[in-house]
Amino acid sequence: MWVPESCDATNVLDVAVLGAGMSGLMAARRLAPAGWRVMVFDKGRVPGGRMATRRVGDAMFDYGAQYFTVREASFRALLEPWLQEGLARSWSEGFATSDGIFKADGEARYIGVQGISTIPRRLAEGLPVQHGTTVESCSHLDGRWVIRFKERPPVMASILLLTAPVPQSLALLAMGRVVLEAAAAVALTRIQYAQCLASLVRLVGPSRIPEPGGLWLDGEPVGWVADNTQKGISEARLGGSVTIHAGPEFSRTHWDEDPETVGRIITDSVQSWLGSEVTSVRIHRWRYSVPTVQHPARYIMARSPGPVVFAGDAFGGGRVEDAALSGDAAGAAILAEYS
Ligand SMILES: Cc1cc2nc3c(=O)[nH]c(=O)nc-3n(C[C@H](O)[C@H](O)[C@H](O)COP(=O)(O)OP(=O)(O)OC[C@H]3O[C@@H](n4cnc5c(N)ncnc54)[C@H](O)[C@@H]3O)c2cc1C
């Protein structure tokens, strides 16, 4: 049996975590302090996954998750220090809808004061995370997981924790010719996600999006419009910074269109809310944005061909908080089962 040259019995991880999004980081936060040899691998340059913030010119955009809600006490306990130190703040308890009238629903939405990605960045501090490491396959050889990468030599691990969107995790196992036990395979292949075309739009001046800077629209062709300037993450002197999320049907049917055309269709459809000249449009394609078919439990643990755990926002919710609770539960389950 072939074993990678860089791997020997002395450098086997206890747990290899794929994904430094909210779920992978929360799992590592359980495992690393317990003294386990754990490493989180992520293809991105920074932690956060779909909690993503980026700069276009000097303007800032949250272009994946826009805010997060807090329902469980354990997640609230995590949030409290972030609020106190000014890393996070409450944004609003509702937004205007297509008639421009604010609709409150009593549920607080929280944001990262300097962008939503600052939240996972804080969580990642002190954790063993390797960025710029794209996993290409996961196989199980001689009683160990072998994880192969695009950029670095392979790594061996006793336990594998997969937190990428589930179709991506399953594809990595398929590349490694892993056949999962039937019950897990059936449950995992049921999980589905919506596609989302996100437009990052710069304006000459301020937008007409009502305070406090978010709009819930009808879903198609656009479901959400946000003003990153009103939100406080982009400076007003730089002009308007607006994030537009196209609906799942529009995103699916326009997925392969060139960014210029699709950007024009999206901005035209919300023109009355932009209210100022558009200076640039960037399109980001989220192939797996939010889960539309979820699994009811917080994780799935399979034992054959070796211990492998699946976690992420598709397990028990579909939001940032669910991703966090899923990762935390998966980490705790690994400790309970294999300590
Ligand atoms: C457009 C959009 C809008 C959203 N709006 C909201 C919202 O307003 N509120 C809310 O609560 N939630 C929202 N969400 C959902 C929220 O972002 C997710 O629930 C949450 O961030 C998922 O975290 P996760 O850790 O499960 O997955 P992810 O954040 O996707 O993390 C998975 C990680 O795996 C890495 N990865 C994948 N494949 C590989 C590979 N082969 N090798 C190495 N690394 C790999 C990725 O780089 C990523 O960092 C939104 C999502 C999108 C896309």
The ligand as a Tripos MOL2 file, in Angstrom:
@<TRIPOS>MOLECULE
LIG
   53    58     1     0     0
SMALL
NO_CHARGES

@<TRIPOS>ATOM
      1 C1        -24.5640   34.9990    0.2940 C.3       1 LIG1
      2 C2        -24.7040   34.4620    1.6860 C.ar      1 LIG1
      3 C3        -25.5080   35.1350    2.6080 C.ar      1 LIG1
      4 C4        -25.6470   34.6500    3.9100 C.ar      1 LIG1
      5 N1        -26.3430   35.3720    4.8220 N.ar      1 LIG1
      6 C5        -26.3650   34.9610    6.1000 C.ar      1 LIG1
      7 C6        -26.9020   35.8040    7.1190 C.ar      1 LIG1
      8 O1        -27.2610   36.9600    6.8650 O.2       1 LIG1
      9 N2        -26.9680   35.3140    8.3950 N.ar      1 LIG1
     10 C7        -26.5010   34.0660    8.7210 C.ar      1 LIG1
     11 O2        -26.5700   33.6790    9.9010 O.2       1 LIG1
     12 N3        -25.9320   33.2800    7.7770 N.ar      1 LIG1
     13 C8        -25.8490   33.7070    6.4970 C.ar      1 LIG1
     14 N4        -25.2200   32.9460    5.5560 N.ar      1 LIG1
     15 C9        -24.7700   31.5970    5.9340 C.3       1 LIG1
     16 C10       -23.4820   31.6190    6.7540 C.3       1 LIG1
     17 O3        -22.4940   32.3400    6.0580 O.3       1 LIG1
     18 C11       -23.0610   30.1870    6.9800 C.3       1 LIG1
     19 O4        -24.1100   29.5060    7.6520 O.3       1 LIG1
     20 C12       -21.7860   29.9930    7.7940 C.3       1 LIG1
     21 O5        -20.8310   30.9950    7.5440 O.3       1 LIG1
     22 C13       -21.2530   28.6200    7.4530 C.3       1 LIG1
     23 O6        -20.0830   28.3220    8.2010 O.3       1 LIG1
     24 P1        -19.4020   26.9040    7.9740 P.3       1 LIG1
     25 O7        -18.2120   26.8440    8.8410 O.co2     1 LIG1
     26 O8        -20.4170   25.8230    8.1230 O.co2     1 LIG1
     27 O9        -18.9870   26.8600    6.4290 O.3       1 LIG1
     28 P2        -17.9990   27.8070    5.6150 P.3       1 LIG1
     29 O10       -18.0090   29.1710    6.1510 O.co2     1 LIG1
     30 O11       -18.3500   27.6160    4.1750 O.co2     1 LIG1
     31 O12       -16.5600   27.1760    5.9030 O.3       1 LIG1
     32 C14       -16.0520   26.0950    5.1650 C.3       1 LIG1
     33 C15       -14.5860   26.3470    4.8810 C.3       1 LIG1
     34 O13       -14.0890   25.2170    4.1590 O.3       1 LIG1
     35 C16       -13.1000   25.6940    3.2660 C.3       1 LIG1
     36 N5        -12.9390   24.7090    2.2020 N.ar      1 LIG1
     37 C17       -13.8700   24.2530    1.3370 C.ar      1 LIG1
     38 N6        -13.3270   23.3470    0.5110 N.ar      1 LIG1
     39 C18       -12.0160   23.2450    0.8660 C.ar      1 LIG1
     40 C19       -10.9220   22.4630    0.3510 C.ar      1 LIG1
     41 N7        -11.0560   21.5990   -0.6700 N.pl3     1 LIG1
     42 N8         -9.7090   22.6070    0.9510 N.ar      1 LIG1
     43 C20        -9.5390   23.4710    1.9890 C.ar      1 LIG1
     44 N9        -10.5410   24.2360    2.4850 N.ar      1 LIG1
     45 C21       -11.7580   24.1090    1.9280 C.ar      1 LIG1
     46 C22       -13.6510   27.0220    2.7600 C.3       1 LIG1
     47 O14       -12.6060   27.8540    2.2810 O.3       1 LIG1
     48 C23       -14.3350   27.5710    4.0050 C.3       1 LIG1
     49 O15       -13.5020   28.4840    4.6990 O.3       1 LIG1
     50 C24       -25.0160   33.4290    4.2720 C.ar      1 LIG1
     51 C25       -24.1930   32.7810    3.3490 C.ar      1 LIG1
     52 C26       -24.0290   33.3060    2.0780 C.ar      1 LIG1
     53 C27       -23.0650   32.6400    1.1320 C.3       1 LIG1
@<TRIPOS>BOND
     1     1     2 1
     2     2     3 ar
     3     2    52 ar
     4     3     4 ar
     5     4     5 ar
     6     4    50 ar
     7     5     6 ar
     8     6     7 ar
     9     6    13 1
    10     7     8 2
    11     7     9 ar
    12     9    10 ar
    13    10    11 2
    14    10    12 ar
    15    12    13 ar
    16    13    14 ar
    17    14    15 1
    18    14    50 ar
    19    15    16 1
    20    16    17 1
    21    16    18 1
    22    18    19 1
    23    18    20 1
    24    20    21 1
    25    20    22 1
    26    22    23 1
    27    23    24 1
    28    24    25 2
    29    24    26 1
    30    24    27 1
    31    27    28 1
    32    28    29 2
    33    28    30 1
    34    28    31 1
    35    31    32 1
    36    32    33 1
    37    33    34 1
    38    33    48 1
    39    34    35 1
    40    35    36 1
    41    35    46 1
    42    36    37 ar
    43    36    45 ar
    44    37    38 ar
    45    38    39 ar
    46    39    40 ar
    47    39    45 ar
    48    40    41 1
    49    40    42 ar
    50    42    43 ar
    51    43    44 ar
    52    44    45 ar
    53    46    47 1
    54    46    48 1
    55    48    49 1
    56    50    51 ar
    57    51    52 ar
    58    52    53 1
@<TRIPOS>SUBSTRUCTURE
     1 LIG1         1 GROUP 0 **** ****
